[in-house]
Amino acid sequence: MLPRACPCVVSSHNNTYWTGGNSNKHLFYFSPAEKVRAGYQTGLWYHVFSNTESGVPNPHGDLAVVSEKPVNSAGQEARLENLAGSLSLDPATAPASVSPPHSGSGVIKAPPLRELCSKYGIQFKKGLGQNLLLDDNINAIMVAAADLQPGDRVVEVGAGLGALTRRLAAAPVSVLAVEIDRAFMPCLEDQFGHLENVRLFRGDILNHDLGDLVREHLPGSGPLKMVSNLPYYITTPVLFHFLESPIPFSRLVVMVQLEVGERLAAGPGTAEYGALTIAANLYARVDMVRRVPASCFVPRPKVDSAIVRLRLREKPLYDDLHPRQIMRVVRAAFSRRRKTLRNALGALTEPRLDRAAITRWIESAGIEPECRPETLSLDEFAQLARTLTQMDREEGRHE
């Protein structure tokens, strides 16, 4: 078991790493500078790779489109808005879709949200993307999607008031709960400071090496997982901080903005399919578990959210290619999304190719030059990268 939770070294907070935006031409993929400049808006479709672990049978098999029907009816949402406005989770007034925290199955029962905020003097900070989840059933779904097993080691980013932490702490796993805001730490300490399987860390996850954090706070050999309700403004940087980590995480389950979730899980030929989709799928199989209405949070955000599951690949998808080689092609292709592939790849600067050379390159990869970038599969982008790498070698160019 782990030592009891204790305060840790504080990292200075700098939230200048996120500029937002809706352009696919920004690449979040490789360097820290690139990661933190990216922002993505998405659309309507999403692609599910598996449904067997969500607890909800899918009659369409392993490949399906998930219903976009909200969790709550309009009447329930209205009542939930009133509930959020009062910052209360009183069992007598909670609507049917919002259950009071469970006290069974080892889950620690928490006081009402309003009581916690008053006791610890907590005020929500818009700049930190703090939207607290009211419906504890959603936390239960996230934990179920993580498929926690005895001995697992779990990182939670953005512990807040500890609602998801309570669910994680009740499982036979070791938990590292990371929180950037010092205002939440006394609340977390009082709830979890006595638990041997929970460690608390205050700091910005992006400013810390995951290997160092795991070695210090989650020693052992059990599988590593991340389960988090991520602030919108750092979703992509945090995801790729974990996906690209040299220490192997087996699964990430995250709450993200709905549009980002749809893009992460999109399939070829859809409006949402793009650089973010491909980059994530290079590392993991991605599916959407559940849509979560904005009314389930306080303060209420302007958009709905979604639970997304990423099951990381045990070995590289392509043994002969580094992800960087694929992403330079993807980045060029989606920088001119509305163009044909031949015209879009004219944006490639290293190497700079003329139109005739681009045509030869695409045809050598067995792809039609007049197709659109969003119709290509990940394998086809990999083949383009493979062919371009061969051209580089033949002509004496180096990456």
N, C-alpha and C positions, 0 to 999 in steps of 0.2 A: 504493500500500500504506500501511497505517497505521504510525505510529511504534511501537516496541516497547512492550510492556506496562509499566506503571509504577503505583505506589501512587497513589491519588487522595484527595481530601478526604474525611474520615470524617464520616458523619452519625450523630448520636446515636441510639441505638436505643430505641424506645418501643413495647412490644408491648401497650399497653392498647387497641389499636384493634379488638380482636376479642372479642366476648362469646359467640359461638356461639348455640345455640338452634335450635328447629325450627318457628318460627312464620312463616307467609307474610306476616303483617301488617307485618313490618319491611321497609322499602324501602332497598335498598343503592344505588339508582340515581343520584341526582343529586349532592347535596352530599357533600363528603368525610366529614362527620359521619354522613350516612345510609349511605354505602358501608361504613363500618367497623363499623357496628352489626349488619350482617346475618349470619345464619347459616342454613343450610338443610339439611334432611335429606330424602332422596328415596327412591324405591322401586325398581321392577323393570324398567320398560320404557324403551326408548330408540328414537329415530327417526333413521334414516340418510338424509341427503340425497344423498350420492354415495358411490360405492365405487371409482371408477376410479383413485384415487391411492394406495390403501392397498397395492397390490400383490397383493391377494387378489381374484380374480374373484367377483362376487356374482350367482348365477343368478337372483335375484329382481329385478334391475334397479336403478334408482336409489333406490327406496323400499323399505326392508326392515327386518326386525327381526334384529338381530345375535345370534348364539348366545352364551349366557352360560356356556358350558362353560369351566372354568378352563384356563389354559395348561398346568399341570402335573397329573399324576396324584397320587393320595394318597401313593404310595410316593416319587415324586420330591419332593413337598412335604416329606415327613419328612426325606429326605436333605438337602434344601436348608435346613431348619431347623437341622440339625446343622452345616451349613456356615456358616450365619449366626452360630451360637453361637461358632464358633471365629474369626470375622472373617477367614476365609481364602478365597482364590480359587485354590487350588493346582490346576493343570490335571489332576493325577493323581486328585484326589478330587472334582472338580466333576461333578454329575449332568449327564445329556445335555441338559437344558433350560437349563443355565447354561453358556454358552460363555466361555472365557477371552477377554480383550480381543484383538481382531484386530490383527495387526501389518501386514497388507497394506492396499492401497488408500489409503496415506497416513495411516492412523490411527496415532497415537502409542501404543505399547504401554506400559501402566502397570504398576507393581509391584503385588503382591497387596495387598488392602485392609488386612490386618493389618499389613503392613510400613509402609504409609503412615501409618496411625494411630499406630503405635509411633514412627516417625521424627519425626513432627511433634507428638506429644503430644496428639492429638485425642481428645476425649471428646464423645459426642453429647449435645446439649442438647434435652431434651423440650420446653422452653418455646419453642424455635425450630422445632419440628416437623421435626427432622432425622432422616430415614429414608433411608439410602443404598441405591440400587438395586444389586443384585448381578448381575443378568442384563444383560450388555452388548447382547444381541440386542434388548432393549426400547429401548435408546438408538438403535440402528440403525433401528428401526421409526419412532421419533419423527422422526428426521432425514429418513427417506423421506417421511413424511407432510407435512413442511414443504416438499417439492418445491424444494429449494434450487437456485438458478441462479447462474451466474457474475455477480458484482457485487452480489448480495443483501447486505443489512446485517441482522445477526441480534443480538437481545438475548436473553441467557439470565439468568433470575432464579433465584438459589440455585445457584451453581456447585458448592458442596461440594468434593469431592475431585477434581473435573474429569472425571468419566467421560463425561458428555454433552458437555462442552466439547471433549474430544478428538475426538469425532465431528464436531462443528461445525467445529473448526479444520482438519480434513482436507478440507473442502469449499472450493471457490473463492469464499469469501465473507469478509466482515469480521465479526468477533465482538466484542461487548461482554459480558463475563461479570461479573455482579453478585453479590456475596456479602456478607451482613451480618455474618458471624462472623469476627473477626480471626484466630481459630485456624486457619482454612483458607487464609489468604492466602499464607503461606510455601510451602505445598504447591502452590498455583496458580502462584505466581511461578516456582518451580523448573521446573514443567512447561511453562509457556506464556510466560514472560517474554522468551524469545528469539524468539518468533514475531511476524512483522510484521503478521499479519492478526488478532491477538488483543489486545484491551485488557482490563485487569482493573480493576474498580471496587469498593471496599468501602463499603457503605452500605445503607440501607433504601430500596428502590425507591419505596415509597409517599411518602417524604419528598423526592423529587426530581422536578422537571419533566422529562418524557420528551423534550421538545423540546430542553432545555438539554443533557441527556445525549447525545442523538444528535448535536447540532451539535458538541459538544466531542470525542466519542470515536468517532463513526461518520460522519465527513464524507463527502459524496458524494451521488449521486442515485439509487442503486439502490433497489429495493423494500425496505421494512422488514418484518421478520418477528420473532416472538418464539417461542422454543422453550425450554420450562422444565419441570422437575420441581418443581412448586409445593408448599410446605408447606401442609398442610391448613388451618391456622388463618388463612391470609391468601389463600386461593384466590379468593374472590369480590372482595375489594378490589383485588387485583392484576389480575384479568381486566378489571374495569371501568376501572382506571387506564389500561389499554391501549386498550380499546374506545372510551372517551370522549376519548382523547387528540386534541388538535388536529392532530398530525402523523399522517398516514395509514399505519397498518400494514396490510399486505395479508393476513397470515395469522398466526394464533396456534395453536401446537400445545403442549398442556400435559398433564402428568400430574396428575390430581386424584383425590380420593376418589370411589369408584365411584358412590355415591349422588348426588353432585353432578354427575358426568358424565351420569348417567341423566336428571337433571332438566334439565340444559342442553339435551339433545338430545331431550326428550320431545315427543310429539305431542298434539294436542287429544283430550280424552276419556280420558286416562290419569291414573292417580293421581299421577304425577310432574309433570304439566303445571301450571305456575303462573307466578308473577311473575318468577322467575329465567329460566324458559324464554323468556318474551315479551321481557324486557329484552335478553337475549343475541341473540335473533333479530331485534330491531330493527336491530342493527348487523352481524350476520353470519349466514351459513348454517352450521349446526352439525351435526357428526356424530361418532359414537364410532368410533374406529379399532381399539382393542384393550382387552380386559379384562386386568388384571395382578394376579395373586394376591398377598396380603399376604406370603406366604413368599418373595417375590422381594426383600424389603427387610430391612435391619438398621439399628436394632432393628426387630423385626417389628411393624407397626401392627395395630390390632384389626380393620381392615376392608380389603377389596380396593380396588384403584385402577383407573383407566382412562385411556387416552390419548384426548383429545378434540381435535378440529380445528375451528377457527373461521375460515372464509374471509370476510373483511370485505367488506361491500358497497361498491362504488365510489362510490355516491351514496346520499343518504337514501332510505329505502324509501317515505316519503310526503312529497312536496314541500310539501304544505299543512299539515303537522303537525310540531310539535317533539316529540321523544320524551317530553318532560315532560308534554305534554297527554295522551298515550296512557297513560303510567304512572300518572297520578293516578286514572284510571278503573280500571286493572288493580289497583292497590294496594287500592282500595276493594272491588272485586269479590272478590279472594282473601282479604281479611281475614275474610270470612264464607263460606268455601269450601263449607260444607255447605248453605247457604241457596240459595234461588232467586235469579236475577240481580236481580229487583226488590227482594227483601229485602236482598241483599248490598250493593247500591248505596246503601242507606240509610246506610251508613257514610261516604259522601262528605260532607265537611264544608265544602268550598269549590267550589261553593255547597252550602248545605244545602237539600235538596229534600224536599217532602212526598211521600207515597206516590203521589198522583195525578200529580204532576209527573214522578216517576220513571217511571211507567207510560207517560206521553206521550213522554218522552224515548226509552225503549227501543223503543217501537213506531215512532217516527219514524225510528229507525235501521234498521227492518226486521227486528227481532229479537223473538223470543218472550219476554215477561217472566218466564215460569215456567221457563225453561231454567236449567241450572247454569253457573256461570262457567267451569268447566274444559272445557265443550263448545264454547266460542267460539274461533274462529280468530283469528290476529293481525289479519287484515283486518276482522273483525267488531268487535274492540276498537277498531281505528282508526276505524271508522264511528261507534261510540258516542262516541269523543272528538270526532270532527268535528261530530256533532250537538249535543253539549254545548257546544262552542265557539260554535256558531251561536246557541244559546239564550242563552249569556252575552252575546253581542253585542246580541241583540234586547232583552234586559232591562237593558242598560247595566252588566253586571258585567264586571270585569276580573280576569285571572288574576294 
